[in-house]
Each structure stands twice: as C-alpha cells, then as structure tokens.
C-alpha cells in the first residue's frame, strides 16, 4: 500500500523552511531578511508586460555575465554592489536598478539576448501557453483523447508515469444507465430477469 497526504507533501515541499523552525532557527530573523528578496529571486517585468526570473543565476560568474547581457557595466563599479555581501545588503536597490533596464525591452528581446550569453533566465509562462508548450506535449502531460465523443482537443493527463504499465486514456463519463446490463449481470441477474426489470421500468436508462 502506498499512501501520502496533502499535509505531508506540503511539509516536504517547504522543508527548507520548516526544518529550520524544527531546529529552533530564528524565524523572526528569517522573515525580516525575506521582506525584500535577493535581486536574483524577484521577478522582472518587460516592456510588453511579461515577467522574467533570474533565480537560476546562482554564481558571481553568471551574475557578472547577466550585467554584461543587460548592457549595464556600470553596476560592476557601483560601490553599493561591489561585493556579494553588499549586493545582498542593498538587494532592494539592486532589484530596482535591474528593473529599470529590463522594462526597456520586450521579453522576446531579452530571452534572445540571454540565450546568446547562455544564461539560464526563465520566462514566466502564461497558463494559456500550456496547450502549445513543447515540454507539455512531448512529455505527454496533455494528450489528444482517443474517445471521439470528447471534443476538447487536449486533455491533461495524470502526472504519475509507471514503466511498462499502459495508462487508460481519457474517456467520457458514462451516460445515465449506460452500463445497467453489465452491472446487473455482475450482480447475478440473467437476461430474462433483466428484461423483466426493464419491462416493469424498475431499471431504465432515463
């Protein structure tokens, strides 16, 4: 038997924080430090209203390359940001400086620029893009239904994959009374008894 719970999963997913509390960490200090997120952990809006994430920029080398890609070499010489410690201390100011630059161009412009520098910057997706997302489609997270009665072109599939065990594809819910005969046969009724129940309208498909 395999079992879990929403609470167990939620606690596991927040273990980086919850475990700190269980180890008697200073949670008021933790909260105060997170009132303003580090500059690499906040989103940035582009000129066309899309948002970028720099959360995978996790080294001084990548951060320096990011400043070059943003055409902001002056940030290197800014005394407020000349060390990792100062960047964290002045994280809100650094974030504001980066936002001033990012908002000048479209998301597509920045993503092409960052790709040319091989920077792991993410575009925050819109839910309506999921139906054409290559990762969603190629990994069969959403599939075309085999049941011709289903008119929706894509159905979100169950996320658990089990090797060598084929999934049952999406199907329409049964119509009212659609499986009456199968259920009655399983319960031990024979064909004559089922016809009698139907004739007496004890069992109907309505």
Secondary structure, DSSP 4 states (H G I P E B T S, - for coil): -----HHHHHHHHTHHHHHHHHTT--HHHHHHHTSS--GGGSEEE-TTS-EEE-TT--SHHHHHHHHHHTT-THHHH-GGGSSHHHHHHTHHHHHHHHHHHHTTS-HHHHHHHHHHTT---EEPPPGGGGGG-HHHHHTTSEE--S-TT---S-EEPPS---TT-PPPPP-PPPPTTTTHHHHHHHTT--HHHHHHHHHTTSS---
